[in-house]
Amino acid sequence: MRILVIGGGLVGLGAARALRARFPRAALTLVDKEPAFGAHQSTHNSGVLHSGLYYKPGSARARLVRRGLAQITEYCAAKGIVHDICGKLVVAATEDEIPRLQALFERGQQNGLKGLRWLSAAEAREIEPHVRVVAAVHVPEEGIVDYRGVVDALAADLRADGAELMASAPATRIIRDGAGWRVFIGGAAERELSADFIVTCGGLHSDRLATLAGERPATRIVGFRGEYFVIKPEREHLVKGLIYPVPDPQFPFLGVHFTRLARGGVECGPNAVLALDREGYRRWAFNARDAASALAFPGLWRFVSRYVRTTVYELKRSLSKEVFVQSLQRLVPDITADDIAPGPVGVRAQAMRPDGSLVDDFDFLERPGALHVLNAPSPAATACLAIGEEIAARVVV
Ligand SMILES: Cc1cc2nc3c(=O)[nH]c(=O)nc-3n(C[C@H](O)[C@H](O)[C@H](O)COP(=O)(O)OP(=O)(O)OC[C@H]3O[C@@H](n4cnc5c(N)ncnc54)[C@H](O)[C@@H]3O)c2cc1C
């Protein structure tokens, strides 16, 4: 039996790991179009280990992040990957945010989070002395991790377990061949692979990979660019661990937050603006195919017309450091524009429906001989090992 995983981010690597365990005798291959595995979302993210505070009880995200957090923490400890379960503070900065914080607290309890605590302003300031707060929720299970370390360790384990890993190996054509598949690999590694089962985990290209395999997914990936700033070393003391705002429940993103990084330093961000290049990390990055795909998608315009004010604000915040700093000052008033410098950029793959609504949960499209991951938003990095098991359990050969 031959299984081919296309896409070597954390989800593809997690899937390959679980497939190796479930089908130890199968010929297992994992390909990625980039020279290094995990080159996109899996290493352009906030580096946070989430615990399941936000997600709808009973959803795949709520379920898999609980299991995934335990698994990845254990994995990092076993492999010596830098991580720290430092805890997180979700902060209501003003009175009117308290009902939403209360709802979040209850959701966390429903999702089985351990040690959640409701804190007064004084108690919150014992943890984060520089925060503007009227009440807060402390989430002791959350932490930070070096996801590059996780990617590299998973890839090394797979190789040691006899899987074939191919980098610089873009899947360019996928053709049904009887009960199996012929998959054409372009680039330097040009060759043809055959497989009995394919699993596609394309992240920012997940809709395109499913389409290559003959599907017509109803959803489209829209890339949301998130820009971070880094706090200058002499001002890092303003943030001890993780400081998050109360998120707007209408949006899947968690809002601009402060994150101490596993490898040192403190980041703040990200904002969320439409990406005209799904893999564009430079300012003004533009890719004609990606821009056309987003702008010609009616769902995007319905989304924008529904959230005009937020869209305009996010654009302003991306263009103006001053506006960005104002949103940071809502949480940490002492921070100034001089304290921060431009930092990394990430692009989130978000599946959107033609009616402009966003797909909240993880989404898998199952077919005979194939499983396509169509949506794997945050916390898919935290949950990658559990998502991998979920995928492997659905593979029928
Ligand atoms: C700004 C930002 C902040 C985030 N913060 C967090 C966080 O703190 N914690 C958390 O848990 N999650 C976070 N996330 C979400 C998390 O990073 C992603 O959900 C997760 O990394 C998705 O993994 P993936 O493997 O699906 O995608 P990716 O990592 O994007 O991997 C997809 C892979 O598919 C490959 N590929 C695509 N097309 C082809 C092709 N044709 N042939 C071969 N290979 C192909 C790509 O090269 C890529 O390596 C964040 C994401 C972003 C962008």
The ligand as a Gaussian input file, in Angstrom:
#p B3LYP/6-31G(d) Opt

LIG

0 1
 C       -0.107000      34.859000      11.757000
 C       -0.491000      33.506000      12.281000
 C       -0.498000      33.251000      13.666000
 C       -0.846000      31.994000      14.143000
 N       -0.660000      31.703000      15.458000
 C       -0.849000      30.422000      15.886000
 C       -0.505000      30.048000      17.210000
 O        0.060000      30.829000      17.963000
 N       -0.779000      28.773000      17.619000
 C       -1.379000      27.858000      16.786000
 O       -1.648000      26.738000      17.220000
 N       -1.671000      28.185000      15.504000
 C       -1.394000      29.424000      15.042000
 N       -1.625000      29.743000      13.740000
 C       -2.200000      28.731000      12.862000
 C       -1.197000      27.665000      12.454000
 O        0.076000      28.215000      12.198000
 C       -1.745000      26.956000      11.223000
 O       -3.077000      26.590000      11.475000
 C       -0.947000      25.690000      10.903000
 O        0.425000      25.972000      10.833000
 C       -1.446000      25.107000       9.600000
 O       -0.550000      24.094000       9.200000
 P       -0.659000      23.517000       7.733000
 O        0.289000      22.398000       7.663000
 O       -2.091000      23.263000       7.422000
 O       -0.257000      24.730000       6.790000
 P        1.183000      25.250000       6.312000
 O        2.140000      25.332000       7.429000
 O        0.934000      26.495000       5.546000
 O        1.699000      24.095000       5.361000
 C        1.146000      23.837000       4.096000
 C        2.270000      23.282000       3.241000
 O        1.758000      22.838000       1.993000
 C        2.761000      23.059000       1.040000
 N        2.158000      23.030000      -0.309000
 C        1.180000      23.838000      -0.774000
 N        0.892000      23.525000      -2.053000
 C        1.698000      22.479000      -2.394000
 C        1.882000      21.716000      -3.577000
 N        1.175000      21.953000      -4.708000
 N        2.786000      20.713000      -3.577000
 C        3.524000      20.452000      -2.472000
 N        3.403000      21.169000      -1.315000
 C        2.501000      22.156000      -1.284000
 C        3.344000      24.410000       1.427000
 O        4.627000      24.620000       0.892000
 C        3.336000      24.315000       2.933000
 O        4.569000      23.892000       3.468000
 C       -1.263000      30.981000      13.228000
 C       -1.235000      31.223000      11.842000
 C       -0.813000      32.460000      11.376000
 C       -0.671000      32.644000       9.910000

